[in-house]
Amino acid sequence: MNVDERGAYAKLTQDAIRSFAPVKTGFGRDHIFVTVLPPEGGKEKLRVTMPFYMKLLNDGYKGFVMWGLVGKTVPIRLNSGQLIYRRATLENVGKRRNSQRDARGRIQKGNSPIAWRHPGHVAMHFVQKGVMAAMGQNAKVLVRSMIRGALSQWES
């Protein structure tokens, strides 16, 4: 692939990744940039740069107990629009809450959530989806460059 083809492929890939990226991320979607690095060992590589939180959305992350809230008062907006305040303390952060009971008054198995625990985020894989879409759209350019590379090696 020559320099012009690399630039065009990078732009096409960047647009494809942005189309799969989540919309409501502030400026994160607009700050995804793709460059095609020069070939090393006969293979070109893509470099995708994006804000850290976009990487977290792409890769996902596990849930965690929010120990940083200890000693702080947290405002919580209810569905009705009412604003209430809760205080996170050492006594309630990371502890199980027994909230669900059956008809006999016993605690139901698996229904004891941990207090002040962030649930995590499922991986969205929008970078992989965008790269695959760009490869499908740009197959002609890739095949053309592969044929040129093969012909130049054959003629040498």
C-alpha positions as a LaTeX table, in Angstrom:
\begin{tabular}{lrrr}
\hline
Residue & $x$ (\AA) & $y$ (\AA) & $z$ (\AA) \\
\hline
Met1 & 0.00 & 0.00 & 0.00 \\
Asn2 & 1.44 & 3.38 & $-0.89$ \\
Val3 & 1.14 & 6.48 & 1.30 \\
Asp4 & $-2.04$ & 7.75 & $-0.39$ \\
Glu5 & $-3.78$ & 4.38 & $-0.06$ \\
Arg6 & $-2.74$ & 4.15 & 3.61 \\
Gly7 & $-4.22$ & 7.60 & 4.26 \\
Ala8 & $-7.48$ & 6.73 & 2.49 \\
Tyr9 & $-7.74$ & 3.42 & 4.33 \\
Ala10 & $-7.07$ & 5.14 & 7.66 \\
Lys11 & $-9.82$ & 7.70 & 6.98 \\
Leu12 & $-12.27$ & 4.99 & 5.92 \\
Thr13 & $-11.47$ & 2.91 & 9.01 \\
Gln14 & $-11.74$ & 5.95 & 11.28 \\
Asp15 & $-15.19$ & 6.80 & 9.91 \\
Ala16 & $-16.33$ & 3.18 & 10.29 \\
Ile17 & $-15.15$ & 3.00 & 13.92 \\
Arg18 & $-16.85$ & 6.32 & 14.71 \\
Ser19 & $-20.10$ & 5.02 & 13.21 \\
Phe20 & $-20.07$ & 2.06 & 15.65 \\
Ala21 & $-18.93$ & 4.15 & 18.67 \\
Pro22 & $-21.52$ & 5.17 & 21.29 \\
Val23 & $-23.11$ & 8.54 & 20.54 \\
Lys24 & $-23.53$ & 10.14 & 23.96 \\
Thr25 & $-19.86$ & 10.24 & 24.98 \\
Gly26 & $-19.21$ & 13.97 & 24.93 \\
Phe27 & $-16.36$ & 14.61 & 22.53 \\
Gly28 & $-15.06$ & 11.02 & 22.73 \\
Arg29 & $-16.55$ & 9.84 & 19.46 \\
Asp30 & $-14.96$ & 12.76 & 17.59 \\
His31 & $-11.56$ & 12.06 & 19.15 \\
Ile32 & $-11.03$ & 8.59 & 17.70 \\
Phe33 & $-8.12$ & 8.72 & 15.26 \\
Val34 & $-6.69$ & 5.97 & 13.06 \\
Thr35 & $-3.27$ & 5.86 & 11.41 \\
Val36 & $-1.85$ & 3.09 & 9.25 \\
Leu37 & 1.76 & 2.46 & 10.24 \\
Pro38 & 4.39 & 1.68 & 7.60 \\
Pro39 & 4.83 & $-2.03$ & 6.93 \\
Glu40 & 7.01 & $-4.05$ & 9.29 \\
Gly41 & 7.78 & $-7.53$ & 8.07 \\
Gly42 & 5.39 & $-7.09$ & 5.14 \\
Lys43 & 2.31 & $-6.27$ & 7.27 \\
Glu44 & 0.72 & $-2.90$ & 7.89 \\
Lys45 & $-0.68$ & $-2.20$ & 11.34 \\
Leu46 & $-3.45$ & 0.13 & 12.46 \\
Arg47 & $-2.93$ & 2.48 & 15.39 \\
Val48 & $-6.20$ & 3.59 & 16.97 \\
Thr49 & $-5.97$ & 6.43 & 19.49 \\
Met50 & $-8.91$ & 7.51 & 21.61 \\
Pro51 & $-9.65$ & 8.97 & 25.07 \\
Phe52 & $-9.18$ & 6.57 & 27.98 \\
Tyr53 & $-12.89$ & 6.33 & 28.81 \\
Met54 & $-13.64$ & 5.32 & 25.22 \\
Lys55 & $-11.12$ & 2.49 & 25.60 \\
Leu56 & $-12.97$ & 1.42 & 28.76 \\
Leu57 & $-16.27$ & 1.37 & 26.83 \\
Asn58 & $-14.68$ & $-0.62$ & 24.00 \\
Asp59 & $-12.97$ & $-3.19$ & 26.24 \\
Gly60 & $-15.45$ & $-3.23$ & 29.15 \\
Tyr61 & $-14.53$ & $-3.53$ & 32.82 \\
Lys62 & $-15.52$ & $-5.57$ & 35.85 \\
Gly63 & $-17.69$ & $-4.29$ & 38.67 \\
Phe64 & $-16.00$ & $-2.92$ & 41.78 \\
Val65 & $-16.83$ & $-1.70$ & 45.27 \\
Met66 & $-16.61$ & 2.09 & 45.40 \\
Trp67 & $-14.39$ & 2.49 & 48.46 \\
Gly68 & $-13.59$ & 6.07 & 47.44 \\
Leu69 & $-17.08$ & 7.13 & 48.55 \\
Val70 & $-16.45$ & 6.34 & 52.24 \\
Gly71 & $-17.25$ & 9.43 & 54.32 \\
Lys72 & $-18.97$ & 11.25 & 51.46 \\
Thr73 & $-22.61$ & 12.23 & 51.00 \\
Val74 & $-23.98$ & 11.13 & 47.63 \\
Pro75 & $-27.00$ & 12.82 & 45.99 \\
Ile76 & $-29.38$ & 10.34 & 44.34 \\
Arg77 & $-32.17$ & 11.38 & 41.97 \\
Leu78 & $-35.20$ & 9.09 & 42.08 \\
Asn79 & $-37.41$ & 8.26 & 39.09 \\
Ser80 & $-40.00$ & 10.70 & 40.43 \\
Gly81 & $-37.43$ & 13.52 & 40.18 \\
Gln82 & $-37.02$ & 13.81 & 43.94 \\
Leu83 & $-33.45$ & 14.33 & 45.18 \\
Ile84 & $-32.36$ & 12.35 & 48.25 \\
Tyr85 & $-28.97$ & 12.08 & 49.95 \\
Arg86 & $-27.20$ & 8.96 & 51.21 \\
Arg87 & $-23.99$ & 8.80 & 53.22 \\
Ala88 & $-21.41$ & 6.12 & 52.40 \\
Thr89 & $-19.70$ & 4.83 & 55.55 \\
Leu90 & $-17.32$ & 2.00 & 56.40 \\
Glu91 & $-20.28$ & 0.17 & 57.92 \\
Asn92 & $-22.28$ & 0.04 & 54.67 \\
Val93 & $-19.78$ & 0.17 & 51.77 \\
Gly94 & $-19.16$ & $-3.31$ & 50.39 \\
Lys95 & $-21.62$ & $-5.02$ & 52.75 \\
Arg96 & $-24.48$ & $-7.23$ & 51.60 \\
Arg97 & $-27.98$ & $-5.82$ & 51.84 \\
Asn98 & $-30.67$ & $-8.35$ & 52.66 \\
Ser99 & $-33.48$ & $-6.84$ & 50.67 \\
Gln100 & $-35.38$ & $-9.74$ & 49.07 \\
Arg101 & $-37.38$ & $-12.19$ & 51.19 \\
Asp102 & $-39.79$ & $-14.94$ & 50.21 \\
Ala103 & $-43.34$ & $-15.53$ & 51.57 \\
Arg104 & $-41.96$ & $-17.26$ & 54.69 \\
Gly105 & $-39.66$ & $-14.33$ & 55.49 \\
Arg106 & $-36.44$ & $-16.10$ & 54.46 \\
Ile107 & $-33.79$ & $-14.26$ & 52.46 \\
Gln108 & $-33.94$ & $-15.33$ & 48.83 \\
Lys109 & $-30.77$ & $-16.83$ & 47.45 \\
Gly110 & $-28.84$ & $-14.60$ & 45.03 \\
Asn111 & $-30.86$ & $-11.46$ & 45.82 \\
Ser112 & $-28.53$ & $-9.79$ & 48.31 \\
Pro113 & $-26.84$ & $-6.96$ & 46.43 \\
Ile114 & $-23.59$ & $-5.44$ & 47.70 \\
Ala115 & $-23.97$ & $-1.83$ & 48.83 \\
Trp116 & $-22.12$ & 0.89 & 46.89 \\
Arg117 & $-20.91$ & $-1.46$ & 44.17 \\
His118 & $-20.49$ & $-0.28$ & 40.59 \\
Pro119 & $-21.88$ & $-2.96$ & 38.22 \\
Gly120 & $-19.14$ & $-2.56$ & 35.59 \\
His121 & $-19.67$ & $-2.29$ & 31.85 \\
Val122 & $-20.02$ & $-4.90$ & 29.11 \\
Ala123 & $-17.47$ & $-4.59$ & 26.31 \\
Met124 & $-18.90$ & $-2.90$ & 23.20 \\
His125 & $-16.09$ & $-3.85$ & 20.75 \\
Phe126 & $-16.87$ & $-0.91$ & 18.44 \\
Val127 & $-13.23$ & $-0.72$ & 17.24 \\
Gln128 & $-13.27$ & $-4.34$ & 16.05 \\
Lys129 & $-16.67$ & $-3.86$ & 14.38 \\
Gly130 & $-15.44$ & $-0.72$ & 12.63 \\
Val131 & $-12.23$ & $-2.34$ & 11.39 \\
Met132 & $-14.15$ & $-5.33$ & 10.02 \\
Ala133 & $-16.63$ & $-3.03$ & 8.28 \\
Ala134 & $-13.80$ & $-0.97$ & 6.77 \\
Met135 & $-12.08$ & $-4.13$ & 5.55 \\
Gly136 & $-15.29$ & $-5.16$ & 3.81 \\
Gln137 & $-15.73$ & $-1.73$ & 2.22 \\
Asn138 & $-12.11$ & $-1.44$ & 1.21 \\
Ala139 & $-11.49$ & $-4.97$ & $-0.05$ \\
Lys140 & $-10.75$ & $-3.74$ & $-3.58$ \\
Val141 & $-7.95$ & $-1.46$ & $-2.37$ \\
Leu142 & $-6.47$ & $-4.23$ & $-0.23$ \\
Val143 & $-6.60$ & $-6.78$ & $-3.05$ \\
Arg144 & $-5.08$ & $-4.28$ & $-5.49$ \\
Ser145 & $-2.18$ & $-3.53$ & $-3.13$ \\
Met146 & $-1.63$ & $-7.25$ & $-2.47$ \\
Ile147 & $-1.50$ & $-7.95$ & $-6.23$ \\
Arg148 & 0.96 & $-5.06$ & $-6.72$ \\
Gly149 & 3.13 & $-6.42$ & $-3.90$ \\
Ala150 & 3.06 & $-9.93$ & $-5.35$ \\
Leu151 & 3.88 & $-8.69$ & $-8.87$ \\
Ser152 & 6.75 & $-6.55$ & $-7.64$ \\
Gln153 & 8.23 & $-9.53$ & $-5.75$ \\
Trp154 & 7.72 & $-11.81$ & $-8.78$ \\
Glu155 & 9.40 & $-9.37$ & $-11.18$ \\
Ser156 & 12.41 & $-8.93$ & $-8.90$ \\
\hline
\end{tabular}
